[in-house]
Amino acid sequence: MSHKLTRRGFILASAPAILPALGANDRLKVGWIGTGTRGNYVMARMYDAVPELVEVTAVCDTYQGNLAKGKDQVQTRGGNTPKTFVDYRDLLKEPVDVVFITTPEHLHHEMAMAALAAGKNIYLEKPLAHTIEEGFDIVRAAEKSGKVVQVGTQNRSNSLYIMAKELVDQGMIGDIHYVRAYWYRNSTSDNPAWRYAIPADTNEQNTDWNRFLGPAPKRPFDKRRYFQWRLYWDYSGGISTDLLVHQTDIANFVCSQQVPFSCMASGGIYRWTGPNDDRDVPDTFSAIYEYPDKFHINYSCYFGNDHFGYGEDYLGNEGTIQVLNRQTLHFYPETFRGKPPANVAARKELHIDIPGNDNYAVQAHVKNFIEAVLGKAKVVAPPSVGQQAAISGHLATLSYRNNKKIYWDEKTNKYRFS
């Protein structure tokens, strides 16, 4: 099978293009809220993608260790010394053009709303918000503000998913009614999932516990909740909003879908249990989605075996597209037990592997955002699309926590249980 884009072409399409250099005074001024592991990673991808278009002038984090790391990266990669803040509201008073928000999800809503009110363009990590209702608040505020907002579902900027969508649109796998998506991980008993290392110097003062809690329920200082926030409902939707949303979102993109009308989810806390285990979120999770036009997603996630890894299988009646680990694409035409129709028999298998392609995708996603702010592009993941992805995740969480099938009414933007 031939295609207009070769493997080399995909690498070039994924890698950041170099735009004409702007003068130092013409660069977009960037404020960065959240300089932990993800924040520093995205910042690195920004410097890889568009160093000549940006200047990070302010960074913010509630943990002094993260704040120091963020400042250090700016000094090392950007060649300037940013102002540092513990309270994001102080950063928003700065004359920055764009704000990156890479914080725990329970803080997305208040930070995004405040940033929009302050007249800032925003790059907001997924999920859009901690609840469906908060997500709609952000969508409305973004539309009213006229500011550029990009949600961090970077798979939409991944060259292999763009190719997968082209193949589907060209009819290369025929009608598609079924997608199987999965994300499997494993780790040893001394390194449970999302039990990130807690810095030895951690205390209530250098983490600013109250600012971390934000709108979450008040409770005594807890190091584990601060650094391992993905494990608790107060700050996270767990697998549903941290992992699943990436895959339901990209299935929507590849297959031209939007929001399912029902979801049924189940799972539980099966591994690493013991007297000191205080997790809320499951480590084993499955969700079934039904869409209005005879489309189905079967999602599964398990933190106890990584043999099958990460990927999606797009199962058409004339072929299969498989995207694995964001860097490998396979296309297989159906064989029909050795007697395929002539049009299907003419199709050849396709196999493409681009190591490190997720890095390229994040770089492309950030570049798309910066170019949109400069008026040279439109964002590929606006708040309305980010909300569609988030709704899928929240429906799964709600179904799991209530042990009921849940239905979504697109006309009223409300859910109900069966």
N, C-alpha and C positions, 0 to 999 in steps of 0.2 A: 504493500500500500504506500502510495506517495502522498506527500502533503507539502503545502507551500512553505511551511516552516521546518527547517532542518533542526537536528539536535543543536548544532552550533548557533542557529538562529534563535532557539529558545534560550540558550545561555545568554546571548546578547540582549534578548528582550527582557530577561530577568535582571541582568546587571544594571546598576544605575547609570544612566546616560550623563555625560558631563555637559552642563549648560555653560554658556558664556559667563565668565566671572563677573560678579558685581563688585562695586566698590565697597569698602568696609562699612560705610555709612548707609549703603543701600540694602544691607542684609536684614532679613526679618529678625526682630528681637524675640527671643524665645524664653518663656518661663517654664520651669519643669517641676511638677508636683508629684512627688513619689520617686525616690532614687534608690529603691531597693533592688533586688535581683532583676525583676522585669524592667523596671525603669531604666537601670543602667544598660541593660541589653538593648532596649529600643533606642536609647540615646546613642549607643555605639553604631547602630544601624543608620541612624540619621547622619552621623558624621561620615560614615562610609558612602552614603547616598548623595548628600547635598551640602558638603562642608562650606562651599562658597556662597550658599544662599542664606545661611543662618548664623546667628550669634546667641548662644545661651547666656543671658545676662542675670538670671535669677534661678535658684534651685531651692526646693522646699522638701523637708521630710521631718517626721516627728521623732525619729531615732537619730541621735547625733552621729553614730557610726555610718549610717546610710548617707547622711547629709555630707559628711566628709568625703565619702567615695564619689558622690555626684560632683562635688566641687573639684575633686582631683581629676575626674575625667574631662571636665570642661577645661581645666587648665592645661591638661596634657593634649587633648585632641583639638580644642578650640583656640588655645593660646591666649585666653583671657581669664580673669578671675571674676566669677559671678558673685552677686550678693546671695546670702543664705538666709533662709527663713524657716521657722518651725510652724507658723500659722499660715496656711495657704491664703487667707484673706489679706495678709500683708503683702504677699507676692502679687496678688491681683491689683494692688494699687500701683505697681510698677508699670512703666510705659512699654509693656511687651505687646507684640502683635499676635503671637500665638502662645497657647498653653498646652503642654502635654500633661495629661492626667493618667498616671500609671500607679494607682493606689488600690487597696482592697475595695471590692465591689460595693460594700455598704456605704462608702464615701462618694461614689460616683455622682449620685444625684445632687447632693448639696454643693459639691465642687463644680459640677458642670453648670448648674443653675446660676451660681455666683459668678462664674467666669463669663457666661453669656451676658449677665446683667452688667458686668464690667466692660463689655464690648470686645471680648477676646474671641479669636478663632480657636477651635479646640481639636486636638487629637485625643480621643477618649478610648482607653482600653476596654475590651469587652469583659463582661456583658455590659450593655448600655447602662443598666441600673439594677438595683437589688430586688425590685418588684416590677410587675407589669405596669402598675399605676405610675410609679416613678419614671419609667421609660417614656410613657406618653407625655408626662410633664416636660421631659427634655426635648422630645420631638416638637411639641408645640412652641417651646421657648426658642429653639433653634430656628424654626421657620419664621417666627415673629422677629427675631433679631437680624436675620439676613446674613449671619456670620457663617463661615465655613466650618463644618464639623465632620470629622472622619472618625468612624468607629473602628477599633483595632482588630477586625476580622480579616487578617492579612491573607487568608487563603484566596480571597477574591483578586489579589494581585499576583498570585502564583501562576507562572507560565503554563504549568502542566494542567492546572484546573481550567485555565483559559482554553487550552487545547481540547480538554475533555468536553467543554461546553460546545466548542466548534464542531467536534465530531458528532455530538448528540444532535445539534441543530442541522447538520448535514444529513442526518438520517442514517449514520453509519452503524448504529445498533438497533435501528427500528424503533417501534413503540417502546416506551419505558414506563413501567408501572411499579418498579421495585428497586430499592436501594438498600444494601446492607452496609452499615457503618459500624466501626469497632475501634476501640482504643484499649489495648491491653498493656499492662506494665507489671513489673515485679521488682522486689527488693528483699534483702535479707531482714531477719527479725530485729537486727540492731539499727535498721534504717527504714522504718515504716513510711509509707507514702505520706508526703506533705508534713512529716515531722522534721521540719528544717532545723538546722543547728541554731541554738540560741547563743549569741555572743556572751562571753564570760562577764563582760562589764555591764550587762543589762541591769537597769534599775528603773524605778518609776519616774525618776527625774529625767534621765537621758532618753526616755522613750516618749515622754509626754502622753501618758496613758489616756487622759481625758480627751485630748485632741484626737487620738486614735479612735476612741469609742465614737466620737461624733454623735450621730443620731441613734446609735445602738443602745440597748438597755445598759444602764449603769451597773457596774459590778466592781469588786476589788481588783487591784492590779494583778494581772496574770501573764507571766512571760510566755507561756505556751499559746495563749489566745492572741497575743500580739504578733509573734513571729510565725505561728502556725495557724493563722486565721482561716485558711481554707477548710479547716476541719470542723467549723462551727457555724450553725445556721444564722447566728446574729450578724455574721460578716460575709457569708458565702452561700451560694447554692450548691456547693460541692461539685460533683461530677457534672451535674446538669448544666451549670452556668460556666464552669471553668473549662470543660473539655467538650461535652456534647454540643454546645452551641456552635463551635467551630465546624462541626461535621453536618449538623442539620442546615446550617447557613450555606455551606458550600454545595450540599445536595440541592438546596433551593436554587442556587446560582447555576449549577450545571444543568439542571432539569427545568429551569424556568418556573419554579414554584415560589410560593410566598409563605403562607401560614397554614398549618394543619388544622383540621376541624376537631380532631380528638387525639388523646394520648392516654396510654395505660402503662404505668411504670411500676417496677418492683425491684427489690434487692435488699441489701442490708449490710451490717457491719460483721463481716465473717472472719477477718484476719486481725492479728495483733491484739486480740482482746485480753483483758486482764484487769486486776483491781485498780490500776492507775490509768486505765483508758477512759478518757472523758469525751471522746469524739461524738459529734452529732451526725456527721454526713457518712453515707455508706461507702464502702470500698468495692462493692459488687452491685452492678446496676444494669438494668435493661429497660428499654422503652420502645413501645410500638406507636407509630404515628400513622394516622389516616388523613389524606387530603381530599378536597372536594371532587377532583377529577380523576378518580381511580388511581391514586398514587400512594405509595406505602413506603415508610422508612422503618427498618428494623435495626435498632441501635443496641449495642452492648459494650460494657466496660467492666474490666476486672483487674484488680491490682495484685493478683496472685500468680500470673503466668504471662510472659511476654512473647510467646512463640509466634503468634500471628501479628504482633505489633500494632501499628496504626494504619488505618486506611478506609477506603470506601469502594464498594463494588457496585457499579451501575449496570443493572441487569436488563438489557433490552431483549426483545424477542428475536433480534437478528444478530446480536453481539453483546460483548461485555467490555466495559472499560473499568480498569482497576487502577486506582491511584494509591500508592503506598508511601508512608512516611514523608509525604509532601515532596518527594524527590524522584519517584519512579512511576512511570505510566506504562500500562500494558493494554493493548487492544486485541481482543480475540473475536473473530467472527464465529457465529454459531455453525455447527457442523451438521445439524439435523440428521444425526446418525448416518453420516456419510452421503447424504443426498440433499445438499443445500440447493435452494433456488439459484439460478445462474447469477443474479445480481449479488447475492451473498457470497457465492463461491469465488467471485472475482476479487473479493477483499482479502488483503494480506494482514497477517499479524503485525503489530507495531510495538516496539519496546524502546523506551527512552529512560535514561537514568541521568540525573543532574545532581551530583553530590552537593550538599549545602544549599539546596534550592530554597529552603525555608528562610535562610538568611537573605537571599536575593528577594524573596517575596516581601519580607518586612521592609527592606530597603525601598522596594518599588512602591509599597503602600505609603510609607512616609514621604517619598518623593512626590507621589500623586497628591498628597495633602498639601505639601508646600507649594507645588505648582498651582493647585486650586486656589490657595490664598493669594498667589500672585496673578490670578486671572488667566492662567494658561491651561487649565484642565478642570474637569468636574470630578468630585470625589467618587470613588467606586463603592464606598460603604457609608452613605449618609445616615443620619439618625433613623429615618423611616425604615431602612434596611436593617440597621442594627437592632431596631425594636422587633422586627419580624424574627430575627435570630433569637433574641432574648425571650420572646414569648414562648418559643418552642422549649427553651430551657426551663422557664418558670412553670410551664404546664407539667413537665416531667417531675419537677420538685413537688408541686402541689399534689399530683396524682400519687406519688410515692408516700408523702407525709400523711395523706388522708386515706390511703389504701383504697382509692376509688378511681374509676375511669373518669376523665375530665373532658369536657367539650368546650370548644371555643366558638363564639358567635362573632363573625367578622363584621356584621352590621352594627352591633352594639358595643363591640370591643369589650365584651364581658365573658367570663367563664362560668360554667356550672358543672356540678358533679352528677354522675348517673345515679 
